[in-house]
Amino acid sequence: MKKTGFMLAIAAIVSISSAYAQNKSNDASYHVGDNVVSAGIGLGSSINGYGSTSSTPAFSLQYERGLVDAGPGVISGGLYVGYKSFKYSDADVSEKWNYTIIGLRGAYHYTGLNVENLDLYGGLMLSYDHLKYSWHDNGGFGEPPTGYSGYGNGNVELTAFIGARYYFVSNLAVFAELGYGVADANIGLAFRF
């Protein structure tokens, strides 16, 4: 059932992308008024789970909108949400760290290269890092170690990122990004509308 739903979602995205591509030129330049939703999977991370025995991939979801023309480019603003979890388990204890990062992003999309299908950008993100820590006693230890539950929780940070999108149709792209978020590097798909 899940596989069928996933295949239907992919078919719908491809159909919408093809229909949209017929109505718009294959101009990958970023414009004022453009909206982009991106979903990515992270590689590498500066957050950790203290010697965890398993972890989820880092997932991110982003939205941005082109706001202002600025020289040979466009300034955009948007939102970022990232998630990653770690788990440690042995005969005595089970621990789990769930990290959620929520951010406001601003980026500059350089349009001066005039390279077809390519969107180059860089920017800053103001983020709030939230950690949910859970600890379960499997062996009679009682209380979790002090200091673990609050590690990295509630931090507000200003970080930088750079990235590129390559549009294989006018509104659907692959992207790669470097910089701090839930992961040090992200790859994924972006949909422009």
C-alpha positions, 0 to 999 in steps of 0.5 A, a space after each residue: 500500500 505504501 509503495 503504491 501511494 509513493 508511486 502515485 505521488 511520483 507520477 503526479 509530480 512528474 505529470 504536474 512538472 511536464 504540464 508546467 514545463 509546456 507553459 513556461 520557458 526553460 529559464 532556470 533563473 530565479 525571479 521575484 515572485 518565484 516560490 520553491 519548496 525543497 525536500 532533502 536528505 542530509 549527509 554528515 552532521 555536527 549534532 550527535 547522539 553520544 555514541 549512538 547505536 542507530 540514527 535516522 537520516 537527516 531530513 529537511 524541508 524548505 520554502 522560499 520566495 523571491 522577494 527583491 531584485 538586487 543587481 545581477 540576482 534576487 534576494 529570497 526569504 523563507 523557512 527551514 525545518 530539519 529533523 534527525 534522531 539518534 538512539 543508543 541501547 544496551 542491556 542497561 539503558 535506552 536513550 533517544 535524541 530527537 533534534 528539530 531545527 526551525 529557521 528563517 532563511 535569506 538567500 541571494 540567487 546570482 543570475 549573472 552567469 546565464 547558465 541554462 538550468 542552473 540556480 546558484 545561491 548563498 545566504 544566512 539562516 537564523 535558527 532555533 535548535 530543539 532537542 527532545 531527549 528520552 531515557 529509559 532505565 533497563 537495568 536499575 540505574 534510576 535517573 538519567 545522567 545529568 546534563 544530557 537532557 539539555 545538550 544543544 536544546 534551545 540554541 539560537 544560531 546564525 549560520 551560512 549556507 551555499 547551494 545550487 539547483 539544476 532544473 531538469 524541467 522548468 519547475 523541478 530540480 535536484 539540489 545540493 547545499 553546504 552549510 549548517 542545518 540538521 546536516 552539513 550537506 543536503 541533497 534533494 529535490 526542489 519544486 518551483 511554482 
